[in-house]
Amino acid sequence: MLKVATERLYYHDSYLIEFEGQVVDVSADGRRVYLDRTAFYPTSGGQPNDVGELGGRPVVEVVDEEDGRIAHVLAVGSLPVGAVSGKIDWHRRYEHMQQHTGQHLLSAVLMDLYGFQTLSFHMGDEVSTIELGTKEISEKQLLAAEARANELARAGRAVRIAFEDAGQVEGLRNQSQRLGMLRIIEIEGLDKSACGGTHVRSLAETVPVQIRKIEKVRGNVRLEFVCGERAVRRAKQDFKLLQELSRQTATAMDKLPEQVAGLKDRLSEAEKERQRLAEDLAQREGREAYAATAASGDGVRRALWRVERLSEMERAKALAYAAGSRAVVLVVGKQPMGVLIACSADCGIDAGAILKQTLAEFGGRGGGSATLAQGSLPDEACALALAGKLGMVE
């Protein structure tokens, strides 16, 4: 069968919700359906695909294939070759239209105000991002860009679709590498970009435009934003969250930053006190363990402790044990497998030398001094060998 490129109805009318077409081909498993014409937008250019229904069957994915055809992936079942009705999920489509036009608006404003070029665009389920070709952007610049974008949006500048030959088109914000006829999205008096996405007819439909945050990525700045209905929804969610935090802390919303800063300071002090008390407890346990351990025939008090993991508290306990006369302790951690050796200076044992020798035989990493050594072990056999060299038997 001759594969003919799909006619893209959304190229001309982004507001088209229902349409009629012909099923011209179906994949072997029946899941991928090809039409002669479609209003479904496939994932492309940073914008996710539409969803909806074909012949009453849910469409869960829309794929732009290399041969110019668009595949409509059905959730279940299949469709026969012939006439079919399609319906787009309008809420999803319209949100995408608002975000994509908002991206063109923000990209144009950032270029006009600061010369920042948009390198890439991605639209997520909740927020969208623009990667800008700059290493830095200040809070003042962000506020000015957001204010300018909203000013232009409130003015309701028209957004138009046109088709121009790539060799003759002028005034594009970014030059297109494509040849032939280009689809152009033009914001009246502001921006002109080659784009295959779906867009609103007026910037007024993007109000409000809200820049959420920025972060560094690949030496550039990534800007997160929302527009239109999505921005209103996020603002409501943020306000609800602030209300709940205000209720839980019995603090006015405008005082929350100060309250949170105070709580953070108190939490930090409490954590320091907790660590101090835990270390005191570990040291006491180490001294008690030393006192309860009988000396071997050579007069050395040996202890072998198995723990889930090596921690600062285990280290403090071991050091307290080794603070006694003629003492050595081996602590073996299970997850991950590791060891810590602590010994007194008068016990006649060199912790670092024994650990290094054992690791040379079995593998692993580690090292230390004569009185304190630590490392990672490859397996249980290494731990047993180390215990044997320290004169310990389980």
N, C-alpha and C positions, 0 to 999 in steps of 0.2 A: 504494500500500500504506500502511495506517495504521501510523505509527511509534509503537511503544509503548516506554516507558522500560524499561531493563534492570533486572531484579531483582538487587540486589547482595548476594550470599551472604556476602561478607567483612564486611558490616555486623554480622552476627550471630555469625560464627565465623571468626576470623583464622587458626585452625589447620587449616581445611579445605584439603586439598591437591588432591584429586580430586573431580570433580563431573560430573553429566550435565546437558545442556541441549539446546535446540533452536536451530539456525541459522534465523533468521527473515528475514534480509536479507543481501545481499552487494553490495558496490560494483561499479561497471561494470567495473573492472579486476580484480576478484576478490580483491584484496589485503585489503580491509577487511571483516571478518565481524562480524555483529551477532547476538547470542544473546538468548533470552528471559530468561536468568538466567546469572550468571557469578560465579566466585570470583576472577577476575583484577582486581587493583587498578589503576586508571588513574592516571597522573601527576596529582597534586593536592595542594594544601596543603603544598608543600615536600617531599613524599615521591615518589620515582620509581615508575614503574609496575612491575608484576610482569612476568616472562617465563615461558615454559613451552611447552606444546603443546596444540593443538586438533586432534583427529582425526589425531594423529601428525605434524602440521605445526608447525614452530616459530613461536611468537608472539614477535615482537621489540619490539612497542610496543603499549600499551593507552591509548586516548584517550577522555576524558570529553567527549562532545559536548553542545552547548547544549540539544538536545532531550531530554536525560536518557538518551540511549542511550550505550552503551559500544562503541567500535569496537576490534576485535582485529586488529592489523595482522600479516599473515603474512609470513614471510621469502620463501617461494616458494609457487606454486600457489594453489589456492582450495578452497572447501568447498561442497558442494551444500546446499540448504535441507533441513532434517531433523535428526534426532537426532545428537548429537555428544558425545564425551567430552573433558574438559579436565583438564589436570594442571599444577599450579603448580611452578615451580622453588623448592623449599622452602628451600634454603640462602639464596637472595637474599631471599625473603619474610621468613624468620625474623630475618635481620640487620636488615631494615627495621623489623620489629616492635620489636626491642630498641632501635634508635636512636630511634624515635618515642616510645616510652614513656619512654626516658631523657630525651628533650627535655621531656616533661611534668613529669618529676621535677625536673630542673634548673630549669626555669622556675618551678615552685612554690616550690622552696627559695630561689631568688634573690629572689622576690617576698616570701616570709615573712621572710627575714633582713634584706633591705636595701631592699625596696620597688621593686626593679628590674623593670620590665615588659618582657615579651618582645614585640618588634615584628614579628619575622619569624623563620622557621625554614627551613633548607635542608639536605637530606640528599644528600651526594655519594657517590661510589663508595667512598671511603676514610674520609672524615671528614664530620661534620655541623657546622652552625653555627647559633648563635642570635644575633640582633641585639637588644641590650638598650637600653632607653631611659635611658641614663646616659652622661655624658661621661667618667667615670672609674670604675675598679674596681681596688682594690689587690691585691697578691699575698696579703696576709693574708685578704682577703675571698674570693678565689678558693679558697684552701686550705680555709677554713672551709666554703664552699659544697660543695666536692667531698667533704669529710669527712662533712658532713651527708647528702648524697645517698647516699653509700655506706652510711652507718649505716641509713638508711631502707630501702635496697634489701636489705641483709642481713636486716632484720627480716621481709622477705617480705610486705609489705603487698599486699593483693589489688587487682587492677585489673579493674573491671567495666564492662560495656557496658549502657547504659539508653537509653530513648527517652522524651523529655518534651516537652510542648507549649511552644513558645517564650514564650508569654504567661504561663506558670505556673512555669517553671523558676526555681530560686533557687540562689544560692551559686556561680555560675560565676566562674572566675578572670578571664575577659574576657567581657563581654557580647557575644552574637552578634547580628548584624544580620539574620539569617534569620528568616523567619516559618514557622509551621506546626510540624511535628514535628522535633525536634532529636535527633541521635544524641549521647549524652553519654558521655565516658570519665571514670570516677571512680577516683581512687586513694584507697583507704580512709583516711579521716581526714586527707587532705592536699590533694587537688586535685579540681576538677570542671570539665571543659572540653568545649565543643562541638567535635567532631572527627569526620571521616569516615575517618581512617586506620586502619591495622592495628596492633594492640597485643598484648603478652604478657598472661598472666593474673595474673602476680605480679611485683612489683618485683625479687624474687630473680633473675629471668631477665635483669636488666640489669647484674648485677655482673660486672666492676667498672665503675664510672663514672669516666672519666678526662677531665679538662679539659686540653687540649693547649696552647693558646695563646690570646692575645687580640690584637686590633688595632683601631685607630680607623677608623670608616667613617661618613661623613655626619654627623659630630658625635656619633655613638653608639659603643658598644663592641660588637664582634663577637667572640663566644666560640666556639672550636673544641673539639669533644668527640667521644669515642667511647665505646661501651658494649658490654658482653657479649663475644661472640666476637670482634668487631672490635677491642675494646680489648686482649684477650689477644694477638691476632695482631700488633697494632701494638707491644705491649710486647716480644714476641719479636723482631720486626724491629729495634727500637731496641737491644735487648741484643746481637743479632748484629752490628749496626753498631759498637757500642762495643767488642765483642770484637776486631773487625778493626782498628779504630783503635788499640786497646791493643797489638795484635800488631805493627802497622806502626811504632809509635812506641816500642816496648819500654817502655811506661809502664803502671802499674796503672790500672785503669778509674777509680778514684776520684781519681786524680791528673791525668786527662786535661784538665780545664779549665785547670789551672796550666800543663801542658805546651803546650797550644794557645795560651795567652796569650803564653808565651815565644817560640814559633815565630812568632806574629804580629808580635811586636816585632822579632825578627831579620829577618823578611821585609821589614818596613818599612824597617829600616836598610839592608838589601841593595838595596832599590829606590831609596832616596835615593842610594846610592853608584853604582848603575847609571846613574841620571839625570845625576849629576855627571860620570861618565866619558864618557857620551854627549855631553854638552854640551862637554866639553873637546875631544873628537874633532871635533865639528862646528865649533868655533871654529878648530881647527888646519886643517881642510879649507878653511874660509873664507879664512884667511890664505894658504894655499898656492894657492888659486884666484886670489886677487888678484895674488900674485907671478907667476903663470903667464899672466896676461892682459896683452896689449899695449895701450897707450894708443891711443885714436883720434886723428884729426888735431887735435882740440881739446884733447888732453891728458887726456881723461877715460877711465878704464878701465871699460868696460861689460860686463856679463855677464847672460845670459838663461838661467835654469835651469827646466826642466820636471820636475815631480815628481808622484807619484801623489796626494799630499795635503799641504797645508800643516801643519807640525807645529812644536813648540817647537824641535826640533833644526834644522829648516830656517831658522827665525827666527834662531837663534844663529849659524848658518853665514853667513847674509846680513849680520848685524850685524858679524861679524868681517871680512867682505870690505869692508864700508863703513867700517870703522875706518881703512882705508888712505887715503892722500891722493887726492883727485879720483877718486872711485869711485861707481858706481851699479850696483845689481843688481836685476833683476826676477825674482821667483820665481812661476811659474804652476802652481797645483795643479789636477789633473784631477777628482778626486772628493772633495768637490764642487768645481766650478769657482771658483777664487779666486786672488787675487794678493797679493803682498807686495813693496813697493818699499822698499829701504834705500839711502841715499846719504850721502856725506860732506858736511859743512857747506861745504866749499870747492869743490864740483863745479859750482855754479851752477844746480842743479836743485831745484825744490820738489816733493817727492814727494806731499805732501798735496794741493797745488793741481792737479797733473796728474791724479791719480786722481779727484778731485772733478769736474774738467772732463770726463773720459772717461765717468764714470758718468752725468753729466747728459745726455750724448749717447746712450748705449746702455742705460742703466738699470742697476740693481744697487744694492748698499749698501756703504758703507765711508767711510773718512776717515783722518786722521792728521796728523802734523806735517810740517815741511819735510824731515826726515831719515828718517822712518819712517811708512809708510802701508800699510793693509791693507783688503781688501774682497772681496765676492763678485761674480762676473760672470755675466751672463745667457748668454753664449755665447763661442765661440772668436774671433769677429770683434772683440769688445771687447778681448780679450787682445792681438790683433794690432795694433789701433789704439793701445793703450797702449804697446806695444813701439816702435811708430813714433815716438810723441811723445817717447820717451826716447832716440831716436836709435839704436835697436837693430834689426838685420836678422838673421833666422835663416838 
